[in-house]
Amino acid sequence: MRLVVVSNRVTIPDRHEKATAGGLAVALREALEKYGGLWFGWSGAVGEDTRQVQRGNVTYAVTDLTEAERQSYYLGFSNRALWPIMHYRLGLTEFQRSDYMGYLGVNRRFARALAGLIQPDDVIWIHDYHLIPLAAELRRRGVTNRIGYFHHIPWPSADVLGALPFSATLVRTLAAYDLIGMQTELDVRNLIGGLVDLCGARQEGRRVRLGARETLMQAFPIGIDVEAFRRLAAASVRRAVTPLRATRESLGERKLVIGVDRLDYSKGIVQRLEAFGQFLRSHPEQRGNVSLLQIAPPSRSDVPEYAELDRMSDEVAGRLNAQLGEFDWTPIRVVKKAYSRTALAGFYRRAQVGLVTPMRDGMNLVAKEYVAAQDPADPGVLVLSRFAGAAQQMGEALIVNPYDTHEVAEAIRTALAMPKSERIRRFEQLYHVIETTDIDWWRRRYLEALTGVPLSTGAVEPPRKTGTRTKGDSATRRASRAKGAAVPGRTDTKSRAVAAGHKASPHPGDAGHSTPVR
Ligand code: ADQ
């Protein structure tokens, strides 16, 4: 079997690039290296070039987009129609027929190029909303291989999605897949509902029949490389990188609340700043004792809604700082740049509160990274939106409604005042969840479902519900890892790779750190 991965964006690794710590890009690359394979997608450039690059047993086949394709397929239909509607933001959804035609055109062009590269025993794994109709286009060209799709963002109910013109036609193309993976059970239910309501499909449990095809739908909550992140964070205490050292010096003994997101309206950044302002107004005794650091590198700046968000976040932070700040204390710092994984892990570890409050999110990896980075002996507290897919697994966080500024403000207060024993109890349960459903688990489980073949000798552990910890191997392993002890069965290669750190991309949202598919 050879694996073929298709994603909107493909970053060809440097010839001498060392393995980096964690993330989806690395997980997919590892799978490709294990089975040999092909990674196909957009080069990220505008032009007319198409090229193939060989790295070991993996071929990277990338193609440029024309400016018209970038406008219609990427910025237009993918990011001004599908992205907002999938995040339940009907008011922000901008539909243009010409964008939709461009979207279909790029999917057709990708299928034409890809079909010529497919071998009979290949298994094809397609990622995300940019490429929904790709399997249908491949089938039209006679490709009969097994094809899977993973949807990284939420899938709304048929009622919401039905407002998008041509949604029934688009949803119908999903029947060309053998397996569709979603982040949560809610997304799976919504998708099945959509296929039934909009396309007249027949449901048999987790399988949906449409015409002659049968498709399996399943939730595969994505994870992170927990162990790699834990090590990076622990190392940051010994070897603080420059931005971290500077932050420590300027913060002194003050407490830190942290938010880390691409600058995207789905992440609830402006609402979060307001909630922090509300917290300081309701609890004046906290003024001067705590600061919010919001790290938010701009993404998709060509889309007007994103440019507007950029402006608004500056305006709100400026207003709150002017109203609440003191000559020797700035309540909110907004930093609009990408950081290395090492620096990020260090920031998370320094923060007493991780504020992850998206208005809607497929999963949200920042919530998992924050937990992975904590000091097990003195962990911080995660405040998490109930509308992040991660909330389905991470019930021991302080779960909030991001639309309720007062509720978020009170959660910040509760988190800052939480006794250490309670923080440790919650941390241990959360760590257990993210460790048993890490990125390897996700990749293995998906590929096993797609191929029908167990892909590894290691047992695949099912996710456990929060609060139902059992004693045994895994708990012991977690405890010893969390304390930094050597873990049997882990090779040194992995830890060396982690120590090598991770170079920040200049465009984190688009090139992606953990998410190569945005
Ligand atoms: P995203 O919307 O990009 O992903 P998220 O899951 O939070 O959201 O992942 C963002 C990644 O970028 C994290 O790994 C984070 O560390 C990194 N990042 C953010 N800001 C950074 C900065 N300033 N410097 C360095 N790194 C930064 C989409 C979906 C999510 C889903 C993922 C994976 O929207 O819901 O969890 O795909 O499936």
Residues whose N, C-alpha, C, O or C-beta is under 5 A from the ligand:
A	BS01	ADQ	H152 I153 I222 V260 D261 R262 I295 A296 P297 K337 A338 Y339 D361 G362 M363 N364 L365 V366 P508 H513 S514 T515
